Amino acid sequence: MTPVAQRVLDYTRDYIAAHGWSPSMTEIAETFGFSRPRATELIDALVRDGYLARPSRKHRAITLAGVPDLRAISTPTLRAELARRGVTLDALATPQAINWGRHAVTCAADCCQVEVRVGHLFCRQHWFALPRTLQDGIKRAFGRKDEAEYGRLVTQARDLIDMGVAA
């Protein structure tokens, strides 16, 4: 992939993430300072290479290839699943239960299916099996809203549990 094509792909991904729809060919052309036919040519090449999809030639019909459309899934359901996996700060902040129907929220450890309250990362057994320094680090990162550190520490905790070090 050429550097220009990579920049157009990055711009398109960022635009879709920020706006919920794709940029027009005119917007792409104006952003990068080239003609509309050149923008169309680059998008067609990215579609041909499998990076983007263009189900129709309609205005703003560019999508990311191989990415499921999460707009059909409710926000509370997505947030709860991310929290259950320990990916977001919602894992500790969600105060109320989300209606999952018959599906329970379970411990974030891959090897555990114990139901936990929404807002908790791990079941009691796994949480208290973690080293105290790791527990404290997770709490501090959450308090500082340091998502990168929080994610790193939660991943470290899950890895320890999965390896059987904390069980």
Order of alpha helices (4+ residues) and beta strands (2+ residues): alpha-alpha-alpha-beta-beta-alpha-alpha-alpha-alpha-alpha
